[in-house]
């Protein structure tokens, strides 16, 4: 089998990649280079020159070549590499008639517990009550875990968290995400004010470059710390993990190096006994990719009572998440079934790509 062509299309908020072979089996991938789509598309075109005529099943070899060729050049390059890697795994699974999760470790679970991501900033005086109503809707839909955004200042953050916790009750898992809005001093003040509401983790409390800040919030704060969506490859995660800067590590498979690199980061996280909970944002491709990785994810910790992994399930309006796959990926009573068809298990509606593509 040989790669015959690669099609790359920037589509509004993500990059769609399709790899074709001479045996009529094709694979799809997605780049997580948000905000850098033209640069990522150009990188895919450059990789295409190398990949045409190559065996698509030499996945690790191709990954190493692309990485060494460009070394680390930031989100655009890694997003392109990630998209191609995901597409090659899709091809591998389709060729064998097997889901990707079976090829990367086996099916440890066929459905994944989901947490609803939403409750973004509301620039209004009644933001706490607005967010509380939104959180209640997620619970009514069957979610047993939800995540809300922080970063509007200590007082407003505290008021919003209090309102959401009151609305969802004590038994629903609640996470908060500041998207690196604070330095360690302010993040600690926020953590102290919201800890009484039983926060499962405080995500990206400080900028990703501030490893010392992460350490300070983790060591001095009352809430477990999560981070990693802005990090790339096992080399980037090495410092985050070796310095014990996070309690939960959150690579994004579409940005950090694809499925091949996600497997290496999973192994690295296990060495440091840190739970792997991937960041997920994008289209049906990103969602299916995360589901396959989580389906094969080893139990954590290795005990008689492992902690159930979770899938980030964004609830904001996104036609590419809800309509790109002809097979709907939806939650059922707080769980999302893993698409068990060959490859990623989804069929892409390319008419949606054409409708929104950027010329």
C-alpha positions in Angstrom: 0.0 0.0 0.0 1.2 3.5 -0.9 0.1 7.0 -0.1 -1.1 8.6 -3.4 -2.3 12.0 -2.2 -3.1 14.2 0.8 -5.9 16.8 0.8 -5.8 19.6 3.3 -8.6 22.0 3.9 -8.8 24.8 6.5 -12.4 24.9 7.6 -13.4 27.9 9.8 -11.9 26.8 13.1 -9.9 23.6 12.4 -7.8 21.9 9.7 -9.2 18.8 7.9 -6.7 16.4 6.5 -7.4 13.4 4.3 -4.8 10.8 3.2 -5.4 8.7 0.1 -3.9 5.3 -0.8 -3.6 3.2 -3.9 -5.8 0.5 -2.4 -8.8 2.8 -2.1 -8.5 3.1 1.7 -8.3 6.7 3.0 -7.8 8.2 6.4 -8.9 11.4 8.0 -7.2 13.6 10.6 -7.5 17.0 12.3 -5.0 19.6 13.2 -5.3 21.3 16.6 -3.4 24.4 15.4 -6.1 26.8 16.4 -5.5 30.3 15.1 -2.6 29.1 12.8 -4.5 27.3 10.1 -2.7 28.7 7.1 0.7 27.9 8.6 -0.5 24.4 9.5 -1.9 23.8 6.1 1.4 24.9 4.5 3.2 22.4 6.8 0.9 19.6 5.6 1.7 20.5 2.0 5.4 20.3 2.8 5.0 16.9 4.5 2.9 15.7 1.5 6.0 16.0 -0.7 7.8 13.5 1.6 4.8 11.2 2.1 3.6 10.6 -1.5 4.6 7.1 -2.5 5.4 6.0 1.1 3.8 3.1 3.0 1.1 4.6 5.2 1.6 1.9 7.8 5.1 3.0 8.7 3.6 5.4 11.1 6.3 5.8 13.7 9.0 6.1 11.0 7.1 8.9 9.3 6.5 10.6 12.6 10.2 10.6 13.4 11.1 11.9 10.0 8.6 14.8 10.1 9.7 15.7 13.6 13.4 15.6 12.9 13.0 17.4 9.6 11.3 20.5 11.1 12.2 19.8 14.7 9.9 21.7 17.0 8.3 24.7 15.2 5.3 25.3 17.4 1.6 24.8 17.1 1.3 25.0 13.3 3.9 22.3 12.6 2.7 20.0 15.4 -0.9 20.4 14.4 0.0 19.3 10.8 2.0 16.4 12.1 -0.8 15.4 14.5 -3.5 15.5 11.7 -1.4 13.3 9.4 -0.6 10.8 12.2 -4.3 10.5 13.1 -5.2 9.9 9.4 -2.5 7.2 9.1 -3.9 5.3 12.1 -7.3 5.7 10.5 -6.0 4.0 7.4 -4.3 1.2 9.4 -7.5 0.4 11.2 -9.5 0.4 7.9 -7.0 -1.8 6.2 -7.3 -4.4 9.0 -11.0 -3.9 9.5 -10.4 -3.0 13.1 -11.0 0.1 15.3 -7.9 2.1 16.2 -8.3 1.4 19.9 -7.7 -2.3 19.2 -4.4 -1.5 17.5 -3.0 0.8 20.2 -3.5 -1.4 23.3 -6.9 -3.1 23.1 -10.4 -2.2 24.2 -10.3 -1.7 27.9 -13.7 0.1 27.8 -16.3 0.6 25.0 -17.8 3.7 26.5 -16.2 6.7 28.2 -17.5 8.8 31.0 -18.0 12.4 29.7 -17.8 15.7 31.4 -19.6 18.7 29.9 -17.5 21.7 29.1 -19.3 24.9 28.9 -20.3 27.8 31.1 -18.0 30.3 29.4 -17.7 33.9 30.4 -20.9 35.9 30.6 -20.3 39.7 30.6 -23.4 40.5 32.6 -24.1 41.3 36.2 -26.3 38.2 36.6 -23.5 35.9 35.3 -23.7 33.6 38.3 -27.4 32.8 37.8 -27.0 32.4 34.0 -24.1 29.9 34.5 -26.0 28.1 37.2 -29.0 27.6 34.8 -26.6 26.3 32.1 -25.0 23.8 34.6 -28.4 22.6 35.6 -29.2 21.8 32.0 -26.1 19.6 31.6 -27.1 17.7 34.7 -30.6 17.1 33.3 -29.0 15.7 30.1 -27.3 13.1 32.2 -23.8 14.4 32.8 -22.4 13.6 36.3 -19.4 16.0 35.8 -19.2 19.5 34.4 -16.4 22.1 33.8 -16.8 25.9 33.9 -14.5 28.8 33.0 -12.8 31.2 35.4 -10.8 34.3 34.8 -13.2 37.2 35.4 -11.6 38.3 38.6 -11.5 36.7 42.1 -14.9 38.0 43.3 -16.8 37.1 40.1 -15.1 33.7 39.9 -16.1 32.9 43.5 -19.7 34.1 43.0 -20.1 32.0 39.8 -18.6 28.8 41.3 -20.8 29.2 44.4 -23.9 29.6 42.2 -23.1 26.6 40.0 -22.4 24.3 42.9 -25.6 25.3 44.5 -27.5 24.6 41.3 -25.9 21.1 40.6 -25.8 19.9 44.1 -23.0 18.2 46.1 -22.7 14.9 44.1 -21.9 16.3 40.6 -18.1 16.5 39.9 -17.1 20.2 39.2 -13.9 21.3 37.5 -12.8 24.9 36.8 -10.6 26.2 34.0 -8.9 29.5 34.0 -7.2 29.2 30.6 -4.0 30.7 32.2 -5.7 33.9 33.2 -3.8 34.4 36.4 -0.3 34.5 37.9 0.3 32.1 40.9 -0.5 34.7 43.5 -4.0 35.5 42.1 -4.6 31.8 41.2 -4.0 30.9 44.8 -6.4 33.5 46.1 -9.1 32.2 43.7 -8.4 28.6 44.8 -8.8 29.6 48.5 -12.1 31.2 47.8 -13.6 28.3 45.8 -12.1 25.3 47.5 -15.1 24.9 49.9 -17.3 24.0 46.9 -15.5 20.7 46.2 -13.5 21.5 43.1 -12.1 18.3 41.3 -9.3 20.2 39.6 -8.1 23.7 38.8 -7.1 23.7 35.1 -4.5 26.0 33.7 -4.4 28.4 36.6 -1.3 30.1 35.2 0.4 30.4 31.7 1.8 27.2 30.4 5.4 28.6 30.3 5.2 29.2 34.1 6.1 25.8 35.4 7.2 27.3 38.7 3.8 29.0 39.0 2.1 25.6 38.4 4.3 24.2 41.2 3.4 27.0 43.6 -0.4 26.6 43.0 -0.1 22.8 43.3 2.0 22.8 46.4 0.4 25.7 48.3 -3.2 25.5 47.0 -6.1 23.4 48.3 -7.2 22.1 44.8 -5.6 19.6 42.5 -4.0 21.2 39.4 -4.5 20.2 35.8 -2.7 21.4 32.6 -1.0 20.5 29.4 -3.3 21.4 26.5 -0.7 24.0 25.3 2.2 21.6 25.5 3.6 19.5 22.7 5.2 16.0 22.5 6.7 13.8 25.2 9.6 16.2 25.4 7.4 19.1 26.4 5.6 17.0 28.9 8.8 15.6 30.4 9.4 18.8 32.5 5.8 19.2 33.4 5.7 15.7 34.8 9.2 15.3 36.2 8.8 18.4 38.2 5.5 17.2 39.6 3.8 20.4 38.4 0.3 18.9 37.7 -2.0 16.3 39.3 -3.8 15.7 35.9 -2.0 15.9 32.5 -4.1 17.0 29.5 -2.5 16.6 26.1 -4.6 17.4 23.1 -4.1 14.5 20.6 -4.8 16.8 17.6 -2.0 19.2 18.7 0.6 17.3 20.7 1.7 14.9 18.0 -1.2 12.7 17.1 -2.1 9.2 18.4 1.5 8.0 18.1 2.8 10.7 20.5 -0.2 10.4 22.8 0.8 6.8 23.5 4.2 7.9 24.5 2.9 10.7 26.8 0.5 8.1 28.4 3.5 5.9 29.2 5.4 8.9 30.6 2.5 10.0 32.7 2.3 6.4 34.1 6.0 6.6 35.2 5.1 9.6 37.3 1.8 8.1 38.5 -0.2 11.1 37.0 -3.6 10.6 35.5 -4.0 11.2 31.8 -7.2 13.2 30.9 -6.9 14.5 27.3 -8.0 18.0 26.3 -10.6 17.7 23.5 -11.8 20.5 21.3 -12.7 20.5 17.6 -14.7 18.4 15.2 -16.0 14.8 15.2 -12.5 13.7 14.2 -11.0 15.1 17.4 -13.8 13.5 19.4 -13.5 10.1 17.8 -9.7 10.2 18.2 -9.9 11.0 21.9 -12.5 8.2 22.4 -10.1 5.6 20.8 -7.2 6.7 22.9 -9.3 6.6 26.1 -10.8 3.2 25.2 -7.2 1.8 25.1 -5.9 3.8 28.1 -4.5 1.6 30.9 -6.3 1.7 34.2 -5.1 4.3 36.6 -3.8 3.6 39.1 -2.9 -0.1 38.9 -5.2 -1.1 41.7 -8.4 -3.0 42.4 -10.2 0.4 42.4 -8.9 2.4 39.3 -10.1 5.9 38.6 -12.5 6.1 35.7 -11.0 8.2 32.8 -13.1 11.1 31.4 -13.8 12.5 28.0 -14.0 16.3 27.6 -17.3 16.8 25.8 -17.7 20.4 24.7 -21.3 21.6 24.7 -20.8 24.9 22.8 -22.4 25.2 19.4 -20.2 23.5 16.8 -21.5 22.1 13.5 -18.3 20.2 12.9 -18.6 18.3 16.2 -22.2 17.5 15.7 -22.5 17.1 11.9 -19.1 16.3 10.4 -19.5 12.5 11.2 -22.4 10.7 9.6 -22.5 8.6 12.7 -23.5 10.9 15.5 -21.3 10.9 18.6 -23.5 11.7 21.5 -23.6 11.1 25.2 -26.0 8.6 26.8 -26.6 9.0 30.5 -23.2 10.7 30.9 -21.2 8.2 28.8 -20.1 8.4 25.2 -19.9 5.1 23.2 -16.6 4.5 21.3 -17.2 4.3 17.6 -16.2 0.7 16.9 -16.1 0.7 13.1 -12.8 0.3 11.2 -10.2 3.0 11.8 -11.7 5.9 13.7 -15.1 4.4 13.2 -16.6 7.5 11.6 -17.6 8.5 8.0 -17.0 12.1 7.1 -19.7 14.3 5.5 -17.4 16.2 3.1 -20.2 18.4 1.9 -20.0 20.2 5.3 -16.3 20.7 4.8 -16.9 22.2 1.3 -19.6 24.5 2.7 -17.3 26.1 5.3 -13.9 25.7 3.7 -11.6 28.7 3.5 -10.6 29.4 -0.1 
